[in-house]
């Protein structure tokens, strides 16, 4: 095998590190400059993450018990937090791990050496030069367990520095940890489809920072009335994100779609939608009653019908998108307020349970998702020309946003075979579901 020579452009390198011109290739690992950079890079990298040091504690616990397997009492952290049982289980776990490591000298010494080696690489002298006693190791184990399950509060002492270092020298004490396999899987998923749960970072001028502070978030979610974060995510913005004109019946109808705050935080929108005007509208959200009154007044003024000038065009069905800030193939739920006025939210954001506590519940008439399933309906109408789950506007939007085949079929029948469509609706009893997603039942209804 022939050696491969790499030519590297170098500057500001001392003479002893730079080989003479025409010298033989050398092992890059033995080059003084490469070795120096590699060592410095390793020292600057994070010493690990909290998950890895927690797994080390579990391994040492297994060593002390002569066991290969470990049975964890905390299986689902989220459920434990919601049921408010997490603290008791974390306390038992830290007592178990700290107690065993104190009683067994070998695992305790191993852990002491691991901590010493990790902390010795820290640029913080308070960490690197401060020796760890057995008691400090014991306390640090307890702090690691609490931090792992997000039950630790800042202590204001050296243990904050220890935990921060073990979490990757991050400013916050909250750990975000991914394995290499998870990172690769996430990258593949993002490249393959836009339907992933990772929002691309918007340019700073299009970002929308909103903040709500609560003393105990999990406690505030027990009662929907107290969940201020959820209420904020449900706020509709009175500036359309999608506008479409369609002509038919001698009139030109305007459809405006307004996003919720939660939909604006998704990867389904064009970031250019978030402007100073949008930020200005949300600035009034501190007074909810006034905010919703302004929203209803604004959308009512914008949902006006316009007469067509040409009578010949009245016989044609025509749609034209005037504004679209929504990306292709979004996953959404769409709630109808009145003809021409719709609010778009995230998938299942407008289910029947959320609607009951929403401030606009009296104005919300029906809702569908991007497939065409009817989430709820208060109109009890079965007409393509009346507002409800069969209203033609629902399927115009379904076609424009999702390109669903059922929507295209409905529009085709509406234009060419409207009498068949209405006849099928009249005889359909809705026992198999509402909406034209039940197309096969409607087509063959007797």
C-alpha positions as CSV (number, residue, x, y, z in Angstrom):
1,X,0.0,0.0,0.0
2,X,1.3,3.4,-1.0
3,X,1.5,6.2,1.6
4,X,-0.8,9.2,1.1
5,X,0.7,12.6,1.5
6,X,-1.6,15.4,2.7
7,X,-0.7,19.0,1.9
8,X,-1.9,21.3,4.7
9,X,-1.9,25.0,4.5
10,X,-0.2,26.2,7.7
11,X,0.4,29.6,9.3
12,X,2.0,30.8,12.5
13,X,3.6,27.5,13.3
14,X,6.9,27.4,15.0
15,X,9.9,26.0,13.0
16,X,10.4,22.9,15.1
17,X,6.8,21.8,14.4
18,X,7.1,22.4,10.6
19,X,9.1,19.7,8.8
20,X,11.6,20.6,6.2
21,X,10.6,20.8,2.6
22,X,10.7,17.3,0.9
23,X,10.9,15.4,4.2
24,X,9.3,12.0,4.4
25,X,5.7,11.6,5.6
26,X,5.3,11.0,9.3
27,X,2.6,9.5,11.4
28,X,0.1,12.3,12.0
29,X,-0.5,11.0,15.6
30,X,3.2,11.6,16.4
31,X,3.3,15.1,15.0
32,X,3.8,17.5,18.0
33,X,1.3,20.0,16.6
34,X,-1.4,17.4,16.0
35,X,-0.9,15.8,19.4
36,X,-1.1,19.2,21.1
37,X,-4.3,20.1,19.3
38,X,-5.8,16.7,20.0
39,X,-5.0,16.9,23.7
40,X,-6.4,20.5,23.9
41,X,-9.5,19.5,22.1
42,X,-10.1,16.6,24.5
43,X,-9.7,18.8,27.5
44,X,-12.1,21.4,26.1
45,X,-14.8,18.8,25.3
46,X,-17.4,18.1,27.9
47,X,-16.3,15.5,30.4
48,X,-19.5,13.6,29.8
49,X,-23.2,14.0,30.4
50,X,-25.2,13.3,33.5
51,X,-26.8,10.2,32.0
52,X,-23.4,8.6,31.5
53,X,-22.3,9.2,35.1
54,X,-25.6,8.0,36.4
55,X,-25.1,4.8,34.4
56,X,-21.7,4.5,36.1
57,X,-23.4,4.7,39.5
58,X,-25.7,1.9,38.5
59,X,-22.8,-0.2,37.2
60,X,-21.0,0.2,40.5
61,X,-24.2,-0.7,42.4
62,X,-24.4,-3.9,40.4
63,X,-20.8,-4.6,41.1
64,X,-21.4,-4.3,44.8
65,X,-24.3,-6.7,44.5
66,X,-22.5,-9.1,42.2
67,X,-25.4,-8.6,39.7
68,X,-25.4,-8.1,36.0
69,X,-28.9,-6.7,35.8
70,X,-30.5,-3.7,37.6
71,X,-34.3,-3.4,38.3
72,X,-35.3,0.2,38.3
73,X,-38.3,1.3,40.3
74,X,-38.7,4.5,38.3
75,X,-39.9,3.3,34.8
76,X,-41.8,6.3,33.4
77,X,-40.5,9.6,34.8
78,X,-43.3,11.7,33.2
79,X,-46.1,9.6,34.7
80,X,-44.3,9.7,38.1
81,X,-44.2,13.5,37.9
82,X,-47.8,13.8,36.9
83,X,-48.9,11.5,39.8
84,X,-46.6,13.4,42.2
85,X,-44.8,10.2,43.3
86,X,-41.4,11.0,41.8
87,X,-39.9,12.6,44.9
88,X,-40.4,9.6,47.2
89,X,-39.0,7.2,44.6
90,X,-36.0,9.5,43.9
91,X,-35.3,9.7,47.7
92,X,-35.4,6.0,48.1
93,X,-33.1,5.6,45.0
94,X,-30.5,8.0,46.3
95,X,-30.5,6.4,49.7
96,X,-29.9,3.0,48.1
97,X,-27.1,4.1,45.8
98,X,-25.3,6.3,48.3
99,X,-25.6,3.8,51.1
100,X,-24.2,0.9,49.1
101,X,-21.3,2.9,47.8
102,X,-20.5,4.0,51.3
103,X,-20.5,0.5,52.7
104,X,-18.5,-1.2,49.9
105,X,-15.0,0.2,49.7
106,X,-14.1,-1.0,46.2
107,X,-17.0,0.7,44.3
108,X,-16.5,3.8,46.4
109,X,-12.8,4.1,45.6
110,X,-13.5,3.5,41.9
111,X,-16.1,6.3,41.9
112,X,-13.7,8.5,43.8
113,X,-11.0,8.0,41.1
114,X,-13.5,8.6,38.3
115,X,-14.6,11.9,39.8
116,X,-11.0,12.9,40.5
117,X,-10.0,12.2,36.9
118,X,-13.0,14.1,35.4
119,X,-12.8,17.1,37.7
120,X,-9.1,17.4,37.2
121,X,-9.7,18.4,33.6
122,X,-12.0,21.3,34.5
123,X,-10.9,24.9,33.8
124,X,-12.6,25.8,37.1
125,X,-10.0,25.7,39.8
126,X,-12.6,25.3,42.5
127,X,-13.4,21.9,40.9
128,X,-10.0,20.8,39.6
129,X,-8.0,21.6,42.8
130,X,-10.6,20.7,45.4
131,X,-10.2,17.1,46.6
132,X,-13.2,14.9,47.1
133,X,-13.6,13.3,50.5
134,X,-15.8,10.2,51.1
135,X,-18.5,12.3,52.5
136,X,-18.4,14.6,49.5
137,X,-18.6,11.6,47.2
138,X,-21.7,10.4,49.1
139,X,-23.4,13.8,48.8
140,X,-22.5,14.1,45.2
141,X,-24.1,10.8,44.4
142,X,-27.3,12.0,45.9
143,X,-27.1,15.3,43.9
144,X,-26.5,13.3,40.7
145,X,-29.6,11.1,41.3
146,X,-31.8,14.2,42.0
147,X,-30.5,16.0,38.9
148,X,-31.0,12.9,36.7
149,X,-34.7,13.0,37.4
150,X,-34.9,16.8,37.5
151,X,-35.7,17.0,41.2
152,X,-32.6,18.9,42.3
153,X,-32.7,22.6,43.1
154,X,-29.6,24.8,42.9
155,X,-27.7,24.5,46.2
156,X,-25.6,27.6,45.8
157,X,-22.3,25.9,46.6
158,X,-19.6,23.8,45.0
159,X,-22.1,21.0,44.1
160,X,-23.7,23.3,41.5
161,X,-20.3,23.5,39.8
162,X,-19.8,19.7,40.0
163,X,-23.3,19.0,38.5
164,X,-22.8,21.7,35.8
165,X,-19.4,20.2,34.8
166,X,-20.9,16.6,34.7
167,X,-23.7,18.0,32.5
168,X,-21.3,19.3,29.9
169,X,-20.2,22.7,31.2
170,X,-23.6,24.2,30.2
171,X,-24.9,27.4,31.7
172,X,-28.2,25.7,32.7
173,X,-28.4,22.8,35.0
174,X,-31.0,21.1,32.7
175,X,-29.4,18.3,30.7
176,X,-30.2,17.6,27.1
177,X,-28.6,14.3,26.2
178,X,-28.7,12.2,23.1
179,X,-26.7,9.1,22.2
180,X,-24.9,9.0,18.9
181,X,-27.4,6.6,17.5
182,X,-30.3,8.9,18.4
183,X,-28.5,11.8,16.7
184,X,-28.0,9.8,13.5
185,X,-31.6,8.7,13.5
186,X,-32.8,12.3,14.0
187,X,-30.7,13.5,11.2
188,X,-32.0,10.8,8.8
189,X,-35.5,11.5,9.8
190,X,-35.1,15.2,9.2
191,X,-33.6,14.7,5.8
192,X,-36.3,12.2,4.8
193,X,-39.4,14.1,5.8
194,X,-40.6,17.4,7.0
195,X,-43.1,15.7,9.3
196,X,-40.6,15.5,12.2
197,X,-40.8,17.2,15.5
198,X,-37.8,19.4,15.2
199,X,-38.4,23.0,14.1
200,X,-35.7,24.6,12.1
201,X,-34.2,27.6,13.8
202,X,-35.8,30.8,12.5
203,X,-33.8,33.9,11.8
204,X,-33.8,36.2,14.9
205,X,-36.0,38.8,13.2
206,X,-38.7,36.1,12.8
207,X,-38.5,34.6,16.2
208,X,-41.3,35.0,18.7
209,X,-40.1,34.8,22.4
210,X,-43.0,34.4,24.8
211,X,-42.6,33.6,28.5
212,X,-44.9,32.6,31.3
213,X,-43.6,31.8,34.7
214,X,-45.4,29.4,37.1
215,X,-44.3,28.2,40.5
216,X,-45.1,24.5,39.8
217,X,-45.8,23.6,36.2
218,X,-47.0,20.1,36.8
219,X,-49.4,21.3,39.6
220,X,-50.8,24.0,37.2
221,X,-51.6,21.3,34.6
222,X,-53.9,19.3,36.9
223,X,-56.7,21.8,36.4
224,X,-57.2,23.1,32.9
225,X,-58.4,26.4,34.2
226,X,-55.0,27.0,35.9
227,X,-52.9,26.0,32.9
228,X,-51.7,29.4,31.8
229,X,-49.2,27.9,29.4
230,X,-51.8,25.9,27.5
231,X,-54.1,28.9,27.4
232,X,-51.3,31.0,25.8
233,X,-50.6,28.2,23.2
234,X,-54.3,28.3,22.3
235,X,-54.4,32.0,21.6
236,X,-55.4,32.8,18.0
237,X,-53.6,35.5,16.1
238,X,-55.9,38.0,14.2
239,X,-53.5,38.3,11.2
240,X,-54.3,35.6,8.6
241,X,-51.6,33.1,7.8
242,X,-53.6,31.8,4.8
243,X,-56.0,33.6,2.5
244,X,-57.9,32.1,-0.4
245,X,-60.6,33.5,-2.7
246,X,-63.0,31.2,-4.5
247,X,-65.8,32.1,-6.9
248,X,-69.2,30.4,-7.2
249,X,-72.8,31.3,-7.1
250,X,-72.2,34.8,-8.4
251,X,-70.1,35.7,-5.5
252,X,-66.4,35.8,-4.6
253,X,-65.9,34.3,-1.2
254,X,-62.9,35.0,1.0
255,X,-61.4,32.4,3.3
256,X,-59.0,33.5,6.0
257,X,-57.1,31.1,8.3
258,X,-55.7,32.3,11.6
259,X,-53.0,30.4,13.5
260,X,-52.7,29.6,17.1
261,X,-49.5,30.5,19.0
262,X,-48.8,26.7,19.3
263,X,-49.0,26.4,15.5
264,X,-46.7,29.3,15.1
265,X,-44.1,27.5,17.2
266,X,-44.2,24.5,14.8
267,X,-42.2,23.7,11.7
268,X,-45.3,24.0,9.6
269,X,-45.1,27.7,9.1
270,X,-43.1,30.0,7.0
271,X,-40.9,32.1,9.4
272,X,-41.6,35.3,7.5
273,X,-45.2,35.2,8.9
274,X,-43.8,36.3,12.2
275,X,-43.5,40.1,11.8
276,X,-43.7,43.1,14.1
277,X,-47.4,43.3,13.5
278,X,-47.8,39.7,14.8
279,X,-45.7,40.5,17.8
280,X,-47.8,43.6,18.4
281,X,-51.1,41.7,18.3
282,X,-49.8,39.2,20.9
283,X,-48.7,42.1,23.1
284,X,-52.3,42.5,24.1
285,X,-52.6,38.9,25.4
286,X,-52.1,40.1,29.0
287,X,-55.8,41.1,29.0
288,X,-57.5,37.9,27.7
289,X,-61.1,39.1,27.5
290,X,-60.1,42.2,25.5
291,X,-57.8,40.1,23.3
292,X,-60.6,37.7,22.2
293,X,-63.0,40.6,21.6
294,X,-60.5,42.3,19.4
295,X,-59.9,39.0,17.5
296,X,-63.6,38.4,16.8
297,X,-64.0,42.0,15.7
298,X,-61.0,41.8,13.4
299,X,-62.0,38.5,11.7
300,X,-65.6,39.6,11.3
301,X,-64.5,42.7,9.4
302,X,-62.2,40.7,7.1
303,X,-64.8,38.0,6.2
304,X,-66.8,39.9,3.6
305,X,-68.3,38.6,0.4
306,X,-67.5,40.5,-2.8
307,X,-69.8,40.5,-5.9
308,X,-68.2,39.4,-9.1
309,X,-68.2,41.9,-12.0
310,X,-68.6,39.3,-14.7
311,X,-71.7,37.1,-14.8
312,X,-70.0,34.7,-17.1
313,X,-67.5,33.9,-14.3
314,X,-70.3,33.1,-11.9
315,X,-70.9,29.8,-13.6
316,X,-67.3,28.7,-13.1
317,X,-65.8,27.4,-9.9
318,X,-62.4,29.0,-9.4
319,X,-60.0,29.2,-6.4
320,X,-57.0,31.5,-6.0
321,X,-54.6,31.6,-3.1
322,X,-53.7,35.1,-2.1
323,X,-51.5,34.4,0.9
324,X,-49.9,31.3,2.2
325,X,-47.6,31.2,5.2
326,X,-48.1,27.4,5.8
327,X,-45.6,24.9,4.5
328,X,-46.5,21.8,2.5
329,X,-48.2,18.8,4.2
330,X,-48.8,20.3,7.6
331,X,-50.4,18.2,10.4
332,X,-53.1,20.3,11.9
333,X,-56.6,20.7,13.3
334,X,-58.9,23.3,11.7
335,X,-61.8,24.8,13.6
336,X,-64.5,26.8,11.9
337,X,-65.9,30.0,13.5
338,X,-68.1,31.1,10.7
339,X,-68.1,30.9,6.9
340,X,-64.7,32.3,5.7
341,X,-63.1,32.3,9.2
342,X,-61.0,29.4,10.5
343,X,-58.4,28.9,13.2
344,X,-55.6,26.4,12.5
345,X,-53.8,24.7,15.4
346,X,-51.6,21.7,15.9
347,X,-52.8,18.1,15.5
348,X,-55.6,17.4,18.0
349,X,-55.2,20.9,19.6
350,X,-59.0,21.4,19.0
351,X,-60.5,18.2,20.3
352,X,-63.8,18.1,22.1
353,X,-62.2,18.2,25.6
354,X,-60.0,21.3,24.9
355,X,-62.9,23.1,23.3
356,X,-65.0,22.9,26.5
357,X,-62.6,25.2,28.3
358,X,-61.5,27.5,25.4
359,X,-62.6,31.1,25.7
360,X,-63.9,31.0,22.1
361,X,-65.9,27.8,22.7
362,X,-69.3,29.5,22.0
363,X,-68.0,30.6,18.6
364,X,-66.3,27.3,17.6
365,X,-68.8,25.4,15.4
366,X,-66.9,22.4,14.0
367,X,-63.4,21.1,13.5
368,X,-61.5,18.8,11.2
369,X,-58.0,17.5,10.9
370,X,-55.7,17.4,7.8
371,X,-57.1,14.0,6.8
372,X,-60.7,15.1,6.9
373,X,-61.9,13.5,10.1
374,X,-64.4,15.6,12.0
375,X,-63.2,16.2,15.5
376,X,-66.5,17.8,16.7
377,X,-69.6,19.5,15.2
378,X,-72.2,21.7,16.8
379,X,-73.9,22.8,13.5
380,X,-75.8,19.5,12.8
381,X,-76.1,20.5,9.1
382,X,-75.7,18.2,6.1
383,X,-75.3,20.6,3.2
384,X,-72.4,21.6,1.0
385,X,-73.6,25.2,0.9
386,X,-74.2,25.6,4.6
387,X,-71.6,26.0,7.3
388,X,-70.7,22.7,8.8
389,X,-68.6,19.5,8.3
390,X,-69.8,19.1,4.7
391,X,-69.4,22.8,3.8
392,X,-67.5,23.2,0.6
393,X,-65.0,25.6,2.2
394,X,-63.8,22.8,4.5
395,X,-62.7,20.8,1.5
396,X,-61.3,23.7,-0.4
397,X,-59.0,24.3,2.5
398,X,-58.3,20.5,2.8
399,X,-57.3,20.5,-0.9
400,X,-55.2,23.7,-0.7
401,X,-53.3,22.7,2.5
402,X,-53.1,18.9,2.3
403,X,-53.9,17.9,-1.3
404,X,-56.2,15.2,0.0
405,X,-57.9,13.0,-2.6
406,X,-61.2,13.0,-0.8
407,X,-61.2,16.9,-1.0
408,X,-60.5,16.8,-4.7
409,X,-63.4,14.3,-5.2
410,X,-65.8,16.5,-3.3
411,X,-64.8,19.6,-5.3
412,X,-65.2,17.7,-8.6
413,X,-68.7,16.5,-7.6
414,X,-69.6,20.0,-6.3
415,X,-68.8,21.4,-9.7
416,X,-70.1,18.7,-12.0
417,X,-72.5,16.5,-10.0
418,X,-73.8,18.6,-7.2
419,X,-77.2,17.0,-7.3
420,X,-75.7,13.6,-6.7
421,X,-73.6,15.0,-3.8
422,X,-76.7,16.5,-2.2
423,X,-78.8,13.4,-2.7
424,X,-76.1,11.2,-1.1
425,X,-76.0,13.6,1.9
426,X,-79.7,13.5,2.4
427,X,-79.8,9.7,2.8
428,X,-76.6,9.4,4.9
429,X,-77.4,8.8,8.6
430,X,-73.9,9.6,9.8
431,X,-73.7,6.4,11.9
432,X,-70.4,5.6,10.3
433,X,-69.0,9.0,11.0
434,X,-69.3,12.6,9.9
435,X,-67.7,14.4,7.0
436,X,-66.7,13.4,3.5
437,X,-63.9,11.2,4.8
438,X,-66.8,8.7,4.8
439,X,-67.0,9.1,1.0
440,X,-67.6,5.4,0.3
441,X,-70.6,5.4,2.6
442,X,-72.0,8.6,1.1
443,X,-71.5,7.4,-2.5
444,X,-73.5,4.2,-2.0
445,X,-76.0,5.5,0.5
446,X,-79.5,4.4,-0.5
